[in-house]
Amino acid sequence: MGSDSRVTTRALLSAHRGAAAQSGLRDNSWESLAAAVTLPVDYVEFDVHRTRDGEFVLHHLDRVRDPGGHRLSIAEHTYADLVAAAGAPLVRFADALDLLRANDKLAHIDFKFTSPWPLNLPPWTSYEVEAAEIALAVMKDPTSFILTSLVDESVRLLRDWADLRSPGTLVGLSLGLGEWKHGPIKQVKIRISEVFPGRRLARCRANLVVVQHRLADVRVLRWAGRRGIPVLVWTVDKPRKLHRFLTDRRVWMVTSNHPGRAETRVLSAGADLDPTTPLDDPDAPPYGDLGAIA
């Protein structure tokens, strides 16, 4: 008897920066988000910064460029100043969430800001928690959004918040981002901590591993899979790699600049499966079993 060739599980799919690279629209813009919510994806990912006057806005880099080429730090300028310099409105965080919720899309919220460290105020007054409260107020369901950051301290703040205010919300530590501003010795230490992330994850209490696809292949995916920890792999654009990660039962979600390239990712032998619906795999490790995280 031949084996069943149908794929019986697949990872979720996220539109990275609103899939702006696919649509040709400016990333983190209202137009790219409006296009992303029409795609057959589970999540829409976007980046969040905080302005000097306390507005949370969508933008990938930490600076806005004016027509003359000058770069203005988002954290050091008001919302009005940044809009005037950019010549285009910056999408407000709450408005982006409203759009996703109205279109039944889940939100992958990547925090690109941090509270001033050391944090001399109570944790509940931190910028991270303030933004997380907005997400919960708009999205309503704690499982309708995830929060990610590459800063360990921010992840710990958000995990503590989620325990009390939003059980069920995944909070992920991002691994694999090239921080070349550091010296070579520190850079090596960072890379080692990413290949062997157990201690960092235990300290910040992340319940989601967010890993760059090359690093996932090195060791992290195998390490997390053995412990039943959910893994988000970013940013995967080549069709063959998309298919491989999306059909790897150790992967919980894949984010892509070109999610349209994955439309036929799980169909084989004529199987008539809905590519936007995750299927159960009884043999997959139970996500959330984080007792052995270290």
N, C-alpha and C positions, 0 to 999 in steps of 0.2 A: 504494500500500500504506500503510495506516495505521500509525502508530508504536505500539510496545508500551506500553501504559499502566500496566503493573505497576511498582511500586517495586522496584528491584533492590538497594537498600542501606538500612540504617537505623542510627542511632546506638544505643548501649547505653542502658539506662534505669536510673536509680538512685532509690531511695526516700529522700527527704530527711528526716533526723531520724526514720528508721524509718516514714515516711509517717504520722506521728501525726496530722497535720491531716485525713487521709482517714479514719482509724479512729476519731478522736475520743478517742484515748488520750494520756496525757502523753508528750511527746517525750523521746527518749533513755531511756525506761523499758523494763523487761523486757517488759512487756505489748505495747508498741508494736513492739519488735523481734520478738517472737514472732508478731505479726500480719504484720509486713513479710516474714518469710521464707516466708509462704504466697502472696505476691503474684507475678505474672508479671513480675518485675524481675530485672535482672542483678546489680545491686549494691544494698547497703543502706548508707546514709550515717549516720554518727553523729559527735558531737563529744566530744573527750577533754580532760579537765583533769587536773592533778596536785595531790594534797592535800599538806599540810605534811609528813605522815609517809610520803610517797612512793607513795601509792596512785594508780593511774590510773583515773579514773572517767568515766562518761558524764554530761554536762550541757552545755546550750547556753551559758547565761550563766556568767560567772566568779564568781557569787555564788549562794548558796542562801538562800532566804527562810524564816524560821521563822514559826510561827503568829501571832506578834505583829507581823509585818511587817518585822522587822529582817533585814538582809542580811549574811550571813557570807561572807567571801572564801574560796573553795575553796583557794587556794594558802596561806592563812594558818591553816587549821584542819585538824585531823585527820579522818580518815574517820569515826571514831566520833562526833565532835562534830557533823559535818555531817549524819549520819544522824539523830542525836537532834534536831537543829534542824529538819530537813525533815519529820520524822515519817514518812519512807518511805526505803527503802534506795536508795542510788545504785548503779547497775549497774557492776560492775567491768569494766574493759577486756578482760581475758582471758576473762571469762565471756561477754561479748558476741561475741567472736571464736569461741569454742567453739560458740555457738549457730549462727552463720552457717555455719561449716564443716560442722557436722552436717547442715545443710539445703542444702548445695551452693550457697550464696550467696557472692558476692564482697563484699569489704569496702572501703568508701570511708571512710577514717579522717581526720577533720579535726582537726588539732592546734590547740587553743585556748590552749595554754600555750607558754612558752619557757623556756629555761635563763636564769639570771641573766646579764645582759650588762654589761660585757664578760666573756667566758667565760675565767676564770682557770685552769680545769682542762683536761686534754686533751679533745679533741672526743669521744673515745669514752666519756667519762663524762657526757656531756650528757644531759639529760632526754629530748630528742628521740630520741637513739639508744637509750636504755634502752627507750622505748616501742616503737620500731621492732623491736628484738630480740624483744620479746614477741609482736608481730604475726607475725614470721617463725617463731618457735617454735610458735605455735598453728596458723597457716594453712599452714605447710610450704612451699607453692609461692609463690615470689616474685611470680608473676603473678596471685595470688589476692587481692591487696589493693593499694590505692593510698594514698599519703600526701599530704595537702595542708596548706598553711599560708599565711597572709597575711604572714608574716614572712620576709623574704629570707634572713636569717642562718640561720633554722631549715631552710629549704629547702636551702641550701648544705650544712649539716651532714648532712642526710638523703641528699642526692645522693652525697656522699663515702662515706657508709656503704653505700648501695646498690651503688656500684661494686665495693666489696670483699666485701660480705656477701650482697647480694640483687640480683644482676643481673636485670633484667627488671621490677623494681618501678618504677612510674611515681611521680615526685615532682612535685607541682604547686604553682605559685605562684598564689595567689588574687588576683584583680583585681576591683575594683568595689565593695568594701565601704565604706560611708560612715563614715569616721573623723572625725566632726564635732567631736571634742575638740580638733583642731588649729586653729590660727589660719587666717585666710583665705588668706594667702600660701602657707603650707605645703600647705593643702588643694588649691590650684590646682596646685602642683608635683606632688602625688600623682596628681591626675587626669591631668596631662600624661604622667606616667610610666606610667599605665595605658593610655592611648590609644596611646602609643608605647613598648611594653614591651621592645623589643629589648635595651637595655643591662641592664635589671634581670634579665631572663631569662638573659642571657649570664653575668652576675656570679654569680648564685645557681645556675646550671646546671640549672634546672628543665627537665624533659623532658615536661612537661604544662602547658598553660595552662588555668587555672580562672577563668572569666570570667562576670560577671553578665550576664544576657541583654540588657539595654539596651546595655551597653558592647560586647557582641559585635556588635550591629547597627551600632555607630558605625564601627568600623574593625578591631577585633582579629580577628574571624573571618576577614575577607578577608586580613589580614596573615599569620595563622598558616597559613591554607589554602595560600597561595602557597609556604610553606616546608615544608609537609608535617609540621607540628607538631600533635600531637593536642590537641583542644580539648574541655574539659568546660564546658558551659553550665549555669548555675544562676540562680535557681530558677524553673522554668517551670511554670506552673499552668493557663494558659488553653489549652483544647483546640486551638485553631487554631495558637497558637504552638508547642505541643508537637509537633504534626504537622510544622510547618515545620522546626523544629530537628532533629527525629528523622530526617527524610528529607533533610537537607542533608549531602552527602557530606564536607564539611569538618569536621563535628561528630563527635567520637568518642563522647561520652556526654552525656546530659541528665539533670539531677536535678530531681525534682518532689515537691512536697508531696502531690500527687494523681496518682500514677502510673496509677491506674485510669482516668483520663480519656484515657489514650493507648492503651487496649486495641485500638482499631481503627485505629491511627494509620497503618499501612503497607498496609492492604488497599484495593485499588482494582480495578475491573473484574472483581470476583469472584476475584481471585488468592488462592489458598489457601496463605498463608504463616504460619509460626509467628512470632508477634510477639515472642517472647523470644529468637530466634536471629538473630545478626547475619549478614547476607549479604555475599558478596564483591562488590566493585565493581572490576573490573580497571583502570578509569580513574582511581580515586582516588589521590591522592598517597601515597607510602609513609610511614606514620607512623614516626617515629624518626629521620628524616633531619634532624638538627639542626645540620648544618654551617653553615647560613646563618641561625642563630638571631638574630644581631645585625643 
